[in-house]
Amino acid sequence: MQSPFFNLYSHGFARVAVAVPDCKVADPGFNAQRTIALAEQAAARGAVLVSFPELGLSAYSCEDLFQQRALLDASLQALQSVLEASMRIPAALIVGLPLKVDHQLYNCAVVLHHGRILGVVPKSYLPNYSEFYEARQFSSADCAVTRSVHLLGQEVGFGSHLLFEIRNIPDFRFHIEICEDVWVPIPPSSFAALAGATVLVNLSASNIVVGKSGYRHQLVSQQSARCLAAYLYSSAGNGESTTDLAWDGQALICENGELLAESERFAQGGHVIYADVDLERLSRERFHQTTFGQSVRRHADEVRRFEVVGFEVQIPQQQALPLQRRVARFPYVPANAEQRELRCREVYSIQVQALVQRLSSAGLKKVVIGVSGGLDSTHALLVCAKAMDKLGLPRSNILAYTMPGFATSSRTLVQAHQLMAQVGCSAQEIDIRPSCEQMLKDLGHPYSRGEPVYDITFENVQAGERTNHLFRLANHHGAIVIGTGDLSELALGWCTYGVGDHMSHYNVNASVPKTLITHMVRWVAESGSLELKQPEVLIHVLETEISPELVPGASDGEPGQRTQDFIGPYELQDFNLYYILRYGFTPAKVAFLAHSAWHDRGVGHWPDGLHGAHNEYSLPQIKKNLGIFVYRFFKTSQFKRSCVPNAPKVGSGGSLSPRGDWRAPSDGEATVWLQDLERIPDLEG
């Protein structure tokens, strides 16, 4: 039997659906049949909530037929049919129909579950402009004089004040509004979100005209982002009257500004879209963004008017219910080539602008940088070059030094000189081996007696000597030292305390993860954004094994250390970093997401432009590397992050500056995160 670990409901997700059935105008019996069929289909796919279009049981385009009792009675009979069918459908259903209450007619949404009517929500805003004449037939929710109705033998709540909560799915509280309600300046769902609704549902009909589809995208996306919520939106589809209007059946599901699912427009036949919404993420975003709570306080009167109707659903029992949601393997790097180009350009501009400001405010015109021929120092050098160009200063004001040690390969040494020559900086080589040998002799280290002992002291003597040279050179030339260490190294503690990859006067790379730096360097090479005579030297850097080059290898071409052998693949560790730092997810949830992203995907599923995109990792590999990350991030490395130099934050994925996104005790424990790792099974699902 497979572990519940592989079921999306075990990790704060819930599957929701928006259904757009075929309909016939003023034929509620037919419409009920189509509604039931799609509801059964959605529930069979694991959805616990299914939403249908506005006035879907009667059809929206009935116009003055809504005044006919025969249609109203038939709509109630259709509701009865759906209600009876709900006894065998585990999902909650939201359907639309016209209802007469206290001598007034309302455009309503009705929530059904397992033979119960949970509530009736009337439309608040009735459009009566252009092609719309709803106020001719209906009354708005504000006209209601009662808060409950007797419907099909049940006494149920009635009004726009109702919220519905699925109590056995954490954080699943939903609110319903109808079409025009979201088109007004302050939609009812805004207040519902403040009252705790994480899923906002809109039963819409919404005819189609040129440009309206794109506007719906903006509207739904922005409302979900503003409310830190998921938003489900429907439109009427095939079968509505085309006397004066047309219909495209567009359905959308967004989460916090991100489009998760969209239907095919103008489809012939009914259709359903699905999305797995991350309720935990939405809840986390709300308590992280403290102004959300301030908004609750400011609008307390509106928030208090809501009433919560609670119920439980039958959660799909399949041990394995995989995530139906694309999880990016590289959360810091867009998969889309155009978006990736924009991301690289913007990050580069942020880094350059920050360095320009630092130099200008300090009244300095020179920088000192160590160039190893590796990835991070290459990118930092490119930032320095662009900053000098923007300041109108010669690139010779970049005082670049390559400092070979005991394990420096001829490849990286050559690349360092080629890079410096291409950039046009002041380039020098300083052999640090004599000073290192003196230090090792002073320490009484075995290496000074001819013994091949390559311990941490041997490594850090070299790293320390490089840093000492850079700071003294900066003093000597009236410059500042530019740091090169990146976000991934800080997260994993893969930097030596107080030396070059940790300490500097200003670090341009500190909030840029390794996977993004890889694409930044490639982007500079391919875009021509920095004038280089032979940009292919940057490609050679990208093809170089990542290594600190502090321990001699078996040969000059074979490094004695491979960084990713010690700390795991950067592509996996950047994935772990993003979800733990940005969202505070547990290791088990991060592993579930990583398994969804990295396990058993066809090569064609991933764009060619992303280096490493075709790799695959098994769950045991994911668990092992996540364990490395958790231990190093929470237990052993915070003391290094608590005293990092100034550096610009470049992305919403977070930084590790103690003055910004991440403040943590240097002597904290990793116990609870390591314990959570045990929820991850050792075998594949």
C-alpha positions as CSV (number, residue, x, y, z in Angstrom):
1,M,0.0,0.0,0.0
2,Q,1.3,3.4,-0.9
3,S,1.9,6.0,1.8
4,P,-0.5,8.9,2.3
5,F,2.6,11.0,1.6
6,F,1.7,10.8,-2.1
7,N,-1.8,12.2,-1.6
8,L,-2.0,16.0,-2.2
9,Y,-4.5,16.4,0.7
10,S,-1.8,15.4,3.1
11,H,0.2,18.5,2.2
12,G,-2.2,21.5,2.5
13,F,-3.6,21.2,-1.0
14,A,-7.2,20.8,-2.1
15,R,-8.5,20.1,-5.6
16,V,-11.2,22.4,-6.8
17,A,-13.1,22.5,-10.1
18,V,-15.1,24.9,-12.3
19,A,-17.6,23.3,-14.6
20,V,-19.3,24.8,-17.7
21,P,-22.1,22.4,-18.9
22,D,-24.0,22.6,-22.2
23,C,-27.3,24.2,-21.5
24,K,-30.7,24.9,-23.1
25,V,-32.4,28.2,-22.5
26,A,-35.4,27.7,-20.2
27,D,-35.0,24.0,-19.9
28,P,-34.0,23.4,-16.3
29,G,-34.4,19.6,-16.5
30,F,-31.9,19.3,-19.3
31,N,-29.5,21.7,-17.5
32,A,-29.8,19.7,-14.3
33,Q,-28.8,16.5,-16.1
34,R,-25.7,18.1,-17.6
35,T,-24.8,19.7,-14.3
36,I,-25.0,16.3,-12.5
37,A,-22.9,14.6,-15.1
38,L,-20.0,17.2,-14.8
39,A,-20.3,17.1,-11.0
40,E,-19.8,13.3,-11.0
41,Q,-16.9,13.7,-13.4
42,A,-15.2,16.3,-11.2
43,A,-15.7,14.3,-8.0
44,A,-14.2,11.2,-9.6
45,R,-11.1,13.2,-10.3
46,G,-10.7,14.1,-6.6
47,A,-12.3,17.6,-6.5
48,V,-14.0,18.5,-3.2
49,L,-15.7,21.7,-4.5
50,V,-17.3,22.2,-8.0
51,S,-18.7,25.5,-9.1
52,F,-21.1,26.1,-12.0
53,P,-22.2,29.2,-14.0
54,E,-24.5,31.9,-13.0
55,L,-28.2,30.9,-13.4
56,G,-26.9,27.7,-14.8
57,L,-30.0,25.6,-14.0
58,S,-32.3,28.0,-15.9
59,A,-29.7,29.5,-18.3
60,Y,-28.7,33.1,-18.0
61,S,-30.3,34.5,-21.2
62,C,-33.9,33.9,-20.3
63,E,-34.6,37.6,-19.9
64,D,-38.4,38.2,-19.1
65,L,-39.0,34.5,-19.0
66,F,-37.7,34.8,-15.5
67,Q,-41.0,36.3,-14.6
68,Q,-42.9,33.1,-15.6
69,R,-43.9,30.8,-12.8
70,A,-43.4,27.7,-14.9
71,L,-39.7,28.5,-15.4
72,L,-39.3,29.3,-11.7
73,D,-41.0,26.0,-10.7
74,A,-39.0,24.0,-13.2
75,S,-35.8,25.6,-11.8
76,L,-36.7,24.4,-8.3
77,Q,-37.4,20.9,-9.6
78,A,-34.0,21.0,-11.3
79,L,-32.4,22.0,-8.0
80,Q,-34.2,19.1,-6.4
81,S,-32.7,16.7,-8.9
82,V,-29.2,18.0,-8.3
83,L,-29.8,17.9,-4.5
84,E,-30.8,14.2,-4.7
85,A,-27.7,13.5,-6.9
86,S,-25.5,15.1,-4.4
87,M,-26.2,12.2,-2.0
88,R,-23.9,10.1,-4.2
89,I,-21.4,12.8,-5.1
90,P,-18.7,13.5,-2.4
91,A,-17.9,17.0,-3.5
92,A,-19.7,20.2,-2.5
93,L,-21.6,21.8,-5.4
94,I,-22.4,25.4,-6.2
95,V,-25.2,25.9,-8.7
96,G,-27.1,29.0,-9.9
97,L,-30.8,29.6,-10.4
98,P,-33.5,32.2,-9.9
99,L,-35.3,32.1,-6.6
100,K,-38.4,33.9,-5.3
101,V,-38.0,35.1,-1.7
102,D,-40.5,37.3,0.1
103,H,-42.1,38.4,-3.1
104,Q,-38.8,39.4,-4.7
105,L,-36.8,37.5,-7.3
106,Y,-33.1,36.9,-6.7
107,N,-30.2,35.7,-8.9
108,C,-28.8,33.1,-6.5
109,A,-26.0,30.6,-5.9
110,V,-26.9,27.6,-3.9
111,V,-24.4,25.4,-2.0
112,L,-25.3,21.7,-1.9
113,H,-23.6,18.8,-0.2
114,H,-24.7,15.2,0.5
115,G,-28.4,16.0,0.3
116,R,-28.2,19.2,2.3
117,I,-28.6,22.8,1.2
118,L,-25.9,24.6,3.1
119,G,-26.9,28.1,2.1
120,V,-28.2,30.5,-0.6
121,V,-26.2,33.6,-1.7
122,P,-28.0,36.2,-3.7
123,K,-26.2,38.5,-6.2
124,S,-25.2,41.9,-4.7
125,Y,-24.6,44.1,-7.7
126,L,-27.0,44.0,-10.7
127,P,-25.7,45.4,-13.9
128,N,-28.2,47.6,-15.8
129,Y,-26.1,49.2,-18.5
130,S,-25.2,48.4,-22.1
131,E,-26.5,44.9,-22.9
132,F,-27.5,44.1,-19.3
133,Y,-31.0,44.5,-17.9
134,E,-30.8,42.5,-14.6
135,A,-32.5,45.1,-12.5
136,R,-35.5,44.6,-14.8
137,Q,-36.0,41.1,-13.4
138,F,-34.1,40.7,-10.1
139,S,-33.6,42.4,-6.8
140,S,-30.1,42.8,-5.2
141,A,-29.0,41.1,-2.0
142,D,-29.4,44.4,-0.1
143,C,-33.2,44.2,-0.7
144,A,-33.5,41.0,1.4
145,V,-35.5,41.3,4.6
146,T,-34.8,37.8,5.8
147,R,-31.6,35.9,6.7
148,S,-33.1,32.4,6.1
149,V,-35.4,30.7,3.6
150,H,-37.4,27.5,3.6
151,L,-36.2,25.7,0.5
152,L,-37.1,22.1,-0.6
153,G,-38.0,21.2,2.9
154,Q,-34.9,22.7,4.5
155,E,-34.4,25.9,6.5
156,V,-31.2,27.4,5.2
157,G,-29.3,30.7,5.5
158,F,-29.9,33.3,2.9
159,G,-27.7,36.4,2.2
160,S,-24.4,37.7,1.0
161,H,-23.1,37.3,4.5
162,L,-22.5,33.6,4.3
163,L,-19.2,31.9,4.3
164,F,-18.7,28.1,4.0
165,E,-16.0,26.1,5.7
166,I,-14.9,22.6,5.0
167,R,-13.9,21.8,8.5
168,N,-11.8,18.6,7.8
169,I,-9.6,20.4,5.2
170,P,-7.4,22.9,7.0
171,D,-7.8,26.6,5.9
172,F,-10.6,25.8,3.4
173,R,-13.2,28.5,3.9
174,F,-15.0,29.8,0.7
175,H,-17.1,32.7,-0.3
176,I,-19.4,33.1,-3.2
177,E,-20.1,36.2,-5.3
178,I,-21.9,36.4,-8.6
179,C,-20.6,37.9,-11.9
180,E,-20.8,41.7,-11.6
181,D,-19.9,41.5,-7.9
182,V,-16.2,41.3,-8.8
183,W,-16.4,44.1,-11.4
184,V,-17.2,46.8,-8.8
185,P,-14.5,48.9,-7.0
186,I,-14.7,46.9,-3.7
187,P,-16.0,43.4,-4.4
188,P,-17.8,41.5,-1.6
189,S,-15.0,38.9,-1.8
190,S,-12.5,41.5,-0.5
191,F,-14.3,41.6,2.8
192,A,-14.9,37.9,2.8
193,A,-11.2,37.3,2.4
194,L,-10.6,39.5,5.5
195,A,-13.1,37.3,7.3
196,G,-11.0,34.2,6.5
197,A,-12.2,33.0,3.1
198,T,-9.2,31.5,1.3
199,V,-11.2,30.3,-1.8
200,L,-13.4,32.9,-3.6
201,V,-15.9,31.6,-6.1
202,N,-17.6,33.6,-8.8
203,L,-20.7,32.1,-10.6
204,S,-20.7,34.2,-13.7
205,A,-22.4,34.1,-17.1
206,S,-20.5,36.9,-18.8
207,N,-21.1,37.2,-22.5
208,I,-18.1,37.6,-24.7
209,V,-17.0,40.7,-26.7
210,V,-13.6,41.5,-28.2
211,G,-11.0,42.1,-25.4
212,K,-13.2,40.9,-22.6
213,S,-11.3,37.6,-22.1
214,G,-8.1,39.4,-21.4
215,Y,-9.8,41.7,-19.0
216,R,-11.3,38.8,-17.1
217,H,-7.8,37.4,-16.7
218,Q,-6.6,40.7,-15.2
219,L,-9.7,41.0,-13.0
220,V,-9.5,37.5,-11.5
221,S,-5.8,37.4,-11.2
222,Q,-5.6,40.8,-9.4
223,Q,-8.5,39.9,-7.1
224,S,-6.8,36.7,-6.1
225,A,-3.5,38.5,-5.5
226,R,-5.0,41.4,-3.6
227,C,-7.0,39.0,-1.4
228,L,-4.2,36.4,-1.0
229,A,-6.7,33.8,-2.1
230,A,-7.7,31.3,-4.7
231,Y,-10.3,32.5,-7.2
232,L,-12.7,30.3,-9.2
233,Y,-14.5,32.0,-12.1
234,S,-17.0,30.6,-14.6
235,S,-18.7,32.0,-17.7
236,A,-21.8,30.7,-19.5
237,G,-21.0,28.5,-22.5
238,N,-22.6,26.6,-25.3
239,G,-26.4,26.7,-25.5
240,E,-27.1,30.2,-24.2
241,S,-29.2,32.4,-26.5
242,T,-27.3,34.3,-29.2
243,T,-30.3,36.6,-30.0
244,D,-28.1,39.6,-29.2
245,L,-25.0,38.1,-27.4
246,A,-22.4,35.5,-27.7
247,W,-20.7,33.2,-25.1
248,D,-17.3,31.7,-24.8
249,G,-17.6,29.5,-21.7
250,Q,-14.3,30.7,-20.2
251,A,-13.4,29.3,-16.8
252,L,-10.4,30.4,-14.8
253,I,-8.8,29.4,-11.5
254,C,-6.1,31.7,-10.1
255,E,-4.1,31.6,-6.9
256,N,-2.5,34.7,-5.4
257,G,-2.2,36.3,-8.9
258,E,-1.0,33.1,-10.7
259,L,-3.2,31.4,-13.3
260,L,-3.5,27.7,-12.4
261,A,-6.1,26.5,-14.9
262,E,-8.1,27.9,-17.8
263,S,-10.7,26.2,-20.1
264,E,-10.8,26.2,-23.8
265,R,-13.0,29.0,-25.0
266,F,-15.9,28.5,-27.5
267,A,-15.8,24.7,-26.7
268,Q,-18.6,22.6,-28.2
269,G,-19.8,20.6,-25.2
270,G,-19.5,20.8,-21.5
271,H,-16.1,21.0,-19.8
272,V,-14.4,21.0,-16.4
273,I,-11.1,22.6,-15.3
274,Y,-9.3,21.5,-12.2
275,A,-6.6,23.0,-9.9
276,D,-4.9,22.0,-6.7
277,V,-4.9,25.1,-4.6
278,D,-2.3,25.5,-1.9
279,L,-4.3,26.5,1.1
280,E,-1.3,26.4,3.4
281,R,0.6,28.8,1.2
282,L,-2.4,31.3,1.2
283,S,-2.7,31.1,5.0
284,R,1.0,31.6,5.4
285,E,1.1,34.6,3.0
286,R,-1.6,36.3,5.1
287,F,0.2,36.0,8.4
288,H,3.5,36.9,6.8
289,Q,2.0,40.0,5.2
290,T,1.0,41.8,8.4
291,T,-0.9,44.5,6.6
292,F,-3.5,41.9,5.9
293,G,-4.3,41.8,9.6
294,Q,-4.3,45.6,9.8
295,S,-6.9,45.6,7.0
296,V,-9.0,43.1,9.1
297,R,-8.9,45.6,12.0
298,R,-9.8,48.6,9.8
299,H,-12.8,46.9,8.3
300,A,-13.9,45.1,11.4
301,D,-17.6,46.0,11.0
302,E,-17.8,44.5,7.5
303,V,-15.8,41.4,8.7
304,R,-18.1,40.7,11.7
305,R,-21.3,40.6,9.6
306,F,-20.2,37.2,8.1
307,E,-21.6,34.0,9.3
308,V,-19.8,30.7,8.8
309,V,-21.5,27.5,7.8
310,G,-19.4,24.5,8.6
311,F,-19.5,21.0,7.1
312,E,-17.2,18.1,6.3
313,V,-16.6,16.4,2.9
314,Q,-15.3,13.0,2.1
315,I,-11.7,13.5,1.3
316,P,-10.5,11.3,-1.6
317,Q,-9.1,8.1,0.0
318,Q,-6.7,7.1,-2.8
319,Q,-3.4,6.6,-1.1
320,A,-1.8,8.2,-4.2
321,L,-3.4,11.3,-5.5
322,P,-0.6,13.2,-7.4
323,L,-0.5,16.9,-7.6
324,Q,-2.3,18.3,-10.7
325,R,-0.3,21.4,-10.7
326,R,2.9,22.3,-12.5
327,V,5.7,22.8,-10.0
328,A,8.7,24.6,-11.5
329,R,12.0,22.7,-11.1
330,F,13.8,26.1,-11.0
331,P,11.6,28.4,-8.9
332,Y,14.1,31.2,-9.2
333,V,14.5,30.9,-13.0
334,P,11.5,31.3,-15.3
335,A,11.1,28.4,-17.7
336,N,9.7,30.7,-20.4
337,A,12.5,32.1,-22.5
338,E,11.1,35.6,-22.8
339,Q,10.3,35.8,-19.1
340,R,13.8,34.4,-18.3
341,E,15.4,37.2,-20.4
342,L,13.4,39.8,-18.5
343,R,14.3,38.3,-15.2
344,C,18.0,38.3,-15.9
345,R,17.9,41.8,-17.3
346,E,16.1,43.1,-14.2
347,V,18.3,41.3,-11.6
348,Y,21.4,42.5,-13.4
349,S,20.0,46.1,-13.4
350,I,19.3,45.9,-9.7
351,Q,22.8,44.7,-8.9
352,V,24.4,47.3,-11.1
353,Q,22.2,50.1,-9.7
354,A,23.0,49.1,-6.1
355,L,26.7,49.1,-6.7
356,V,26.5,52.5,-8.5
357,Q,24.7,54.0,-5.5
358,R,27.2,52.5,-3.0
359,L,30.2,53.9,-4.9
360,S,28.5,57.3,-5.5
361,S,27.5,57.7,-1.8
362,A,30.9,56.7,-0.6
363,G,32.7,59.0,-3.1
364,L,34.7,56.1,-4.4
365,K,35.7,55.4,-8.0
366,K,37.5,52.0,-7.7
367,V,36.6,48.5,-6.7
368,V,38.8,45.5,-5.8
369,I,37.6,42.0,-6.7
370,G,39.1,38.5,-6.6
371,V,38.6,36.6,-9.9
372,S,38.9,32.8,-9.6
373,G,37.7,31.8,-13.1
374,G,34.6,30.3,-11.5
375,L,30.9,31.2,-11.7
376,D,30.3,33.6,-8.9
377,S,33.3,35.9,-9.3
378,T,32.6,35.9,-13.0
379,H,29.2,37.3,-12.5
380,A,30.3,39.8,-9.9
381,L,33.0,41.0,-12.3
382,L,30.3,41.5,-15.0
383,V,28.3,43.6,-12.5
384,C,31.3,45.7,-11.7
385,A,32.0,46.4,-15.4
386,K,28.5,47.6,-16.1
387,A,28.5,49.8,-13.0
388,M,31.7,51.5,-14.2
389,D,30.1,52.1,-17.6
390,K,27.0,53.7,-15.9
391,L,29.3,55.9,-13.8
392,G,31.2,57.0,-16.8
393,L,34.4,55.6,-15.4
394,P,37.0,53.4,-17.2
395,R,36.8,49.7,-16.5
396,S,40.5,49.9,-15.5
397,N,39.1,51.2,-12.2
398,I,38.2,47.6,-11.5
399,L,41.3,46.3,-9.8
400,A,40.9,42.5,-10.4
401,Y,43.3,39.9,-8.9
402,T,43.5,36.2,-9.6
403,M,45.4,34.5,-6.8
404,P,46.4,30.9,-7.5
405,G,46.9,28.6,-4.6
406,F,48.0,25.0,-4.1
407,A,45.0,23.5,-6.0
408,T,44.2,26.1,-8.6
409,S,43.8,24.4,-12.0
410,S,45.3,25.7,-15.2
411,R,41.8,25.8,-16.6
412,T,40.4,28.3,-14.0
413,L,43.6,30.3,-14.0
414,V,43.5,30.7,-17.8
415,Q,39.7,31.6,-17.6
416,A,40.4,34.2,-15.0
417,H,42.9,35.9,-17.2
418,Q,40.7,35.7,-20.2
419,L,37.8,37.2,-18.3
420,M,39.8,40.1,-17.0
421,A,41.1,40.8,-20.5
422,Q,37.6,40.7,-22.0
423,V,36.2,43.0,-19.4
424,G,39.1,45.5,-19.8
425,C,39.8,45.8,-16.1
426,S,43.2,46.2,-14.4
427,A,44.3,42.6,-14.1
428,Q,47.0,41.2,-11.9
429,E,48.1,37.8,-10.6
430,I,49.3,37.3,-7.1
431,D,50.7,33.9,-6.2
432,I,49.5,33.3,-2.6
433,R,51.5,30.1,-2.1
434,P,54.5,31.7,-0.5
435,S,52.5,33.5,2.1
436,C,50.4,30.4,2.7
437,E,53.5,28.4,3.2
438,Q,54.8,30.9,5.8
439,M,51.4,30.8,7.6
440,L,51.4,27.0,7.7
441,K,55.0,27.0,9.0
442,D,54.0,29.5,11.7
443,L,51.1,27.2,12.7
444,G,53.3,24.2,12.7
445,H,51.1,22.5,10.2
446,P,52.2,19.1,8.9
447,Y,52.1,20.4,5.3
448,S,55.0,22.7,6.2
449,R,57.0,19.5,7.0
450,G,56.2,17.9,3.6
451,E,53.3,15.9,4.8
452,P,50.2,15.9,2.4
453,V,47.7,16.8,5.0
454,Y,44.8,18.7,3.4
455,D,42.6,19.5,6.3
456,I,40.3,22.5,7.0
457,T,43.2,24.5,8.2
458,F,45.1,23.9,5.0
459,E,42.0,25.1,3.1
460,N,41.2,28.1,5.1
461,V,44.8,29.4,5.2
462,Q,44.4,29.8,1.4
463,A,41.0,31.4,1.6
464,G,42.1,33.7,4.4
465,E,45.3,34.8,2.5
466,R,43.2,35.8,-0.5
467,T,40.8,37.9,1.6
468,N,43.7,39.5,3.5
469,H,45.3,40.6,0.2
470,L,42.0,42.0,-1.2
471,F,41.2,44.1,1.9
472,R,44.8,45.5,2.1
473,L,44.7,46.2,-1.7
474,A,41.5,48.1,-1.2
475,N,43.1,50.1,1.6
476,H,46.1,50.8,-0.6
477,H,44.1,52.0,-3.6
478,G,41.2,53.8,-2.0
479,A,38.7,51.2,-3.1
480,I,36.1,48.8,-1.7
481,V,36.2,45.0,-1.9
482,I,33.3,43.5,-3.9
483,G,32.0,40.2,-2.5
484,T,31.1,37.3,-4.7
485,G,29.4,34.7,-2.5
486,D,25.8,33.8,-3.5
487,L,22.5,33.1,-1.8
488,S,22.8,29.3,-2.1
489,E,26.2,29.3,-0.4
490,L,24.9,31.4,2.4
491,A,21.9,29.1,2.9
492,L,24.1,26.0,3.1
493,G,26.9,27.7,5.0
494,W,29.3,26.8,2.1
495,C,31.5,29.8,2.8
496,T,34.4,30.3,5.2
497,Y,33.7,32.7,8.0
498,G,35.3,36.0,7.5
499,V,36.9,35.4,4.1
500,G,36.1,36.3,0.5
501,D,32.9,34.3,-0.1
502,H,31.5,35.5,3.2
503,M,33.1,38.9,4.0
504,S,33.6,42.0,1.8
505,H,32.8,45.7,1.8
506,Y,29.8,45.2,-0.5
507,N,28.4,41.9,-2.0
508,V,26.4,42.2,-5.2
509,N,25.6,38.4,-5.3
510,A,24.3,37.8,-1.8
511,S,20.6,37.4,-2.7
512,V,21.1,35.7,-6.0
513,P,20.9,31.8,-5.9
514,K,23.4,29.7,-7.8
515,T,20.8,28.5,-10.4
516,L,19.9,32.1,-11.3
517,I,23.6,33.2,-11.5
518,T,24.1,30.4,-14.0
519,H,21.5,31.8,-16.3
520,M,22.6,35.4,-15.6
521,V,26.1,34.6,-16.9
522,R,24.6,32.8,-19.9
523,W,22.3,35.8,-20.6
524,V,25.2,38.3,-20.6
525,A,27.1,36.1,-23.0
526,E,24.1,35.7,-25.4
527,S,22.4,39.1,-25.1
528,G,25.4,41.4,-25.7
529,S,24.2,43.5,-22.7
530,L,27.9,44.0,-21.8
531,E,30.4,44.7,-24.5
532,L,32.8,41.8,-24.7
533,K,35.0,40.8,-27.7
534,Q,34.8,37.1,-27.0
535,P,31.7,36.3,-24.9
536,E,32.3,32.6,-25.4
537,V,34.7,32.7,-22.4
538,L,31.6,33.0,-20.2
539,I,30.3,29.7,-21.7
540,H,33.6,28.1,-20.7
541,V,33.0,29.2,-17.2
542,L,29.6,27.7,-17.2
543,E,31.1,24.4,-18.3
544,T,33.6,24.3,-15.5
545,E,33.1,22.0,-12.5
546,I,32.0,24.0,-9.4
547,S,34.9,23.6,-6.9
548,P,36.6,25.7,-4.2
549,E,39.9,24.4,-5.5
550,L,41.6,24.3,-2.1
551,V,42.7,20.6,-2.1
552,P,44.9,19.3,-4.9
553,G,43.3,16.7,-7.3
554,A,44.9,13.6,-8.8
555,S,45.8,15.7,-11.9
556,D,45.7,19.3,-13.0
557,G,42.5,18.7,-15.0
558,E,40.7,16.9,-12.1
559,P,39.6,19.0,-9.1
560,G,40.2,17.5,-5.7
561,Q,36.9,18.8,-4.5
562,R,33.5,18.9,-6.2
563,T,31.2,21.2,-4.3
564,Q,28.0,19.4,-5.1
565,D,29.5,16.1,-3.8
566,F,29.5,17.7,-0.4
567,I,26.3,19.7,-0.3
568,G,24.1,18.2,-3.0
569,P,23.0,19.4,-6.4
570,Y,22.5,23.2,-6.4
571,E,19.3,22.7,-8.5
572,L,17.7,20.7,-5.7
573,Q,19.1,22.8,-2.9
574,D,17.8,26.0,-4.5
575,F,14.4,24.3,-4.8
576,N,14.5,23.5,-1.1
577,L,15.7,27.0,-0.2
578,Y,12.9,28.7,-2.1
579,Y,10.1,26.8,-0.4
580,I,11.6,26.8,3.1
581,L,12.7,30.4,3.0
582,R,9.8,31.9,1.0
583,Y,6.9,29.9,2.4
584,G,8.1,28.2,5.6
585,F,6.9,24.8,4.4
586,T,7.8,21.7,6.3
587,P,10.5,19.4,4.8
588,A,7.8,16.7,4.0
589,K,5.8,19.2,1.9
590,V,9.0,20.4,0.2
591,A,9.8,16.8,-0.6
592,F,6.3,16.2,-2.0
593,L,6.7,19.3,-4.2
594,A,10.2,18.2,-5.3
595,H,8.9,14.7,-6.1
596,S,6.1,16.3,-8.2
597,A,8.6,18.4,-10.0
598,W,11.7,16.2,-10.5
599,H,10.4,12.7,-10.6
600,D,9.6,10.8,-13.8
601,R,8.8,13.6,-16.2
602,G,9.3,13.2,-20.0
603,V,12.2,15.1,-21.5
604,G,9.8,17.0,-23.8
605,H,8.0,18.4,-20.8
606,W,10.8,20.8,-20.0
607,P,12.2,23.7,-22.1
608,D,15.6,23.2,-23.6
609,G,16.8,26.6,-22.3
610,L,17.1,25.5,-18.7
611,H,20.4,23.8,-17.8
612,G,19.7,20.6,-15.8
613,A,16.0,20.6,-16.7
614,H,16.1,17.1,-18.0
615,N,17.5,15.6,-14.8
616,E,15.5,13.4,-12.5
617,Y,15.7,12.7,-8.8
618,S,14.1,9.8,-6.9
619,L,12.4,10.3,-3.6
620,P,15.3,8.8,-1.7
621,Q,17.6,11.2,-3.4
622,I,15.3,14.1,-2.6
623,K,15.1,13.1,1.0
624,K,18.8,12.7,1.4
625,N,19.6,16.1,-0.1
626,L,16.8,17.8,1.8
627,G,18.3,16.3,5.0
628,I,21.7,17.9,4.2
629,F,19.9,21.3,3.5
630,V,17.8,21.2,6.7
631,Y,20.8,20.4,9.0
632,R,23.1,23.0,7.4
633,F,20.5,25.7,7.1
634,F,18.9,25.5,10.6
635,K,21.7,24.1,12.7
636,T,25.2,25.0,11.5
637,S,25.2,28.1,9.3
638,Q,23.2,30.9,10.9
639,F,26.2,32.4,12.7
640,K,27.7,33.2,9.3
641,R,24.5,34.8,8.0
642,S,24.1,37.0,11.1
643,C,27.0,39.2,10.1
644,V,27.0,39.4,6.3
645,P,27.9,42.6,4.6
646,N,25.4,44.9,2.9
647,A,24.0,43.6,-0.3
648,P,20.9,44.4,-2.5
649,K,17.9,42.2,-2.3
650,V,16.9,41.2,-5.8
651,G,13.9,39.0,-5.7
652,S,10.7,38.2,-3.8
653,G,12.1,34.7,-3.2
654,G,13.9,36.3,-0.2
655,S,17.3,37.1,1.1
656,L,19.2,35.9,4.1
657,S,20.3,39.3,5.4
658,P,19.7,39.7,9.1
659,R,18.5,43.2,8.3
660,G,15.8,42.0,5.9
661,D,14.0,38.7,5.3
662,W,15.7,36.4,7.7
663,R,16.4,36.8,11.4
664,A,17.2,33.7,13.3
665,P,19.2,32.7,16.4
666,S,22.8,31.6,15.6
667,D,22.5,28.7,18.1
668,G,19.1,27.3,17.1
669,E,18.3,23.6,16.7
670,A,17.2,21.7,13.6
671,T,15.4,19.0,15.6
672,V,11.8,19.7,14.5
673,W,12.8,19.9,10.8
674,L,14.8,16.7,11.0
675,Q,12.0,15.0,12.7
676,D,9.6,16.0,10.0
677,L,11.9,14.4,7.4
678,E,10.8,11.1,8.9
679,R,7.3,11.6,7.3
680,I,9.0,11.1,4.0
681,P,8.9,7.4,3.0
682,D,12.2,5.8,2.0
683,L,10.8,4.1,-1.1
684,E,9.3,5.5,-4.3
685,G,5.5,5.8,-4.6
